[in-house]
Amino acid sequence: MSDAREILSVVNNRMAKHLRDVNVNISEVTRRYIISKGKRMKVTGPVFVGISAEVVE
């Protein structure tokens, strides 16, 4: 029988400054529509990553 423990951790990676920093892609058509309406897309703030791992000894 194996001794397994689950580990859940949150890691503060860095500050997000662009959509690609948080893996968000917006099509060019959508981007042009938003800009044509005088709006902006801003993504700023810390990026947190949840990591779940199982340790088997």
Backbone bond lengths (Angstrom), bond angles and torsions (degrees), N, CA, C in turn:
res aa  C-N    CA-C-N  psi(-1)  N-CA   C-N-CA  omega(-1)  CA-C   N-CA-C  phi
1 M - - - 1.446 - - 1.533 107.96 -
2 S 1.314 117.45 133.63 1.462 120.88 -178.71 1.522 110.78 -92.48
3 D 1.314 114.94 147.42 1.459 121.63 177.09 1.522 107.33 -94.22
4 A 1.338 118.10 105.39 1.468 121.90 -176.81 1.520 109.29 -113.94
5 R 1.324 115.53 135.52 1.463 122.33 175.38 1.519 107.98 -126.18
6 E 1.304 115.71 141.12 1.465 120.00 177.41 1.517 108.39 -99.56
7 I 1.317 115.37 134.72 1.458 122.01 -179.54 1.527 108.05 -117.98
8 L 1.329 116.64 127.19 1.455 121.11 175.99 1.509 107.76 -119.26
9 S 1.313 116.15 126.22 1.454 120.71 -174.49 1.524 109.54 -137.47
10 V 1.319 116.63 150.21 1.459 121.99 173.68 1.523 107.65 -116.62
11 V 1.308 115.65 127.75 1.459 121.51 -176.97 1.524 108.65 -114.97
12 N 1.330 117.55 125.24 1.462 121.86 175.10 1.514 107.32 -84.69
13 N 1.313 116.54 110.10 1.452 121.73 -172.56 1.527 111.78 -82.60
14 R 1.316 117.22 -63.47 1.466 122.42 -177.00 1.513 109.13 -171.73
15 M 1.307 116.50 -175.84 1.458 121.46 177.56 1.533 109.28 -88.77
16 A 1.328 116.30 133.33 1.468 121.67 175.82 1.519 108.39 -84.19
17 K 1.323 115.48 132.71 1.464 120.63 179.16 1.524 111.98 -123.82
18 H 1.330 117.08 -17.19 1.457 122.50 -177.76 1.524 109.08 -135.05
19 L 1.335 116.23 159.79 1.459 120.30 177.82 1.521 111.14 -60.16
20 R 1.322 117.42 -36.01 1.464 120.01 -178.97 1.529 112.12 -67.53
21 D 1.343 117.96 -20.16 1.462 120.77 176.83 1.516 111.93 -66.69
22 V 1.330 117.88 -26.04 1.464 121.88 178.72 1.527 110.87 -113.10
23 N 1.337 115.84 20.08 1.462 123.37 174.56 1.527 112.30 59.40
24 V 1.333 116.23 47.77 1.463 121.99 176.49 1.521 107.61 -116.85
25 N 1.313 115.98 126.82 1.463 121.18 177.21 1.519 108.52 -117.89
26 I 1.323 116.04 134.61 1.461 122.10 177.87 1.521 107.12 -120.96
27 S 1.325 115.88 132.62 1.466 119.64 -178.02 1.530 110.14 -62.42
28 E 1.312 114.75 157.11 1.469 120.80 -179.09 1.528 110.77 -62.75
29 V 1.327 118.27 -37.64 1.470 122.06 178.89 1.534 109.93 -62.08
30 T 1.319 116.69 -45.45 1.467 120.80 179.63 1.524 110.72 -65.30
31 R 1.319 116.32 -42.15 1.470 121.19 178.98 1.531 110.74 -60.23
32 R 1.339 117.20 -44.48 1.469 120.59 179.61 1.525 111.50 -65.13
33 Y 1.344 117.30 -38.18 1.465 120.94 178.90 1.529 110.34 -62.77
34 I 1.325 117.19 -46.95 1.470 121.25 -179.76 1.527 110.56 -61.10
35 I 1.310 117.14 -45.19 1.465 121.34 -179.41 1.533 110.86 -67.05
36 S 1.352 117.14 -36.57 1.474 119.53 -179.53 1.529 112.05 -66.60
37 K 1.330 117.09 -23.87 1.457 121.29 177.42 1.528 112.31 -86.76
38 G 1.345 116.33 5.89 1.458 120.60 177.80 1.521 113.35 77.75
39 K 1.321 116.92 19.27 1.466 121.30 -179.13 1.526 109.92 -102.42
40 R 1.334 115.06 165.55 1.460 120.90 178.30 1.524 109.41 -128.70
41 M 1.311 115.51 156.71 1.461 121.35 175.06 1.519 107.10 -111.20
42 K 1.322 116.06 118.17 1.459 120.09 179.75 1.521 109.16 -124.72
43 V 1.295 115.54 131.87 1.453 121.76 174.31 1.518 106.46 -129.42
44 T 1.322 116.17 112.21 1.460 119.90 177.80 1.519 108.80 -141.20
45 G 1.291 115.62 149.93 1.452 120.51 176.83 1.515 111.97 134.02
46 P 1.316 116.03 174.40 1.466 119.42 -178.02 1.524 111.63 -73.43
47 V 1.306 114.94 149.56 1.456 122.22 176.86 1.522 107.64 -104.19
48 F 1.330 117.08 125.33 1.460 121.97 177.58 1.516 108.73 -115.21
49 V 1.301 116.08 136.67 1.458 121.83 -179.21 1.518 108.44 -121.35
50 G 1.314 117.18 125.97 1.469 120.95 175.33 1.512 109.76 -92.39
51 I 1.306 116.28 127.18 1.462 120.83 -178.78 1.531 107.79 -119.63
52 S 1.312 115.29 127.27 1.456 120.63 177.11 1.525 107.56 -116.52
53 A 1.315 116.62 127.98 1.464 120.38 -177.70 1.512 109.66 -136.98
54 E 1.301 116.38 152.09 1.452 121.50 175.95 1.523 108.31 -117.60
55 V 1.328 116.33 124.02 1.452 121.97 -179.05 1.517 107.65 -99.53
56 V 1.314 116.44 121.62 1.463 121.67 179.38 1.520 107.96 -115.53
57 E 1.319 115.36 124.97 1.468 118.97 -179.74 1.500 110.58 -108.73
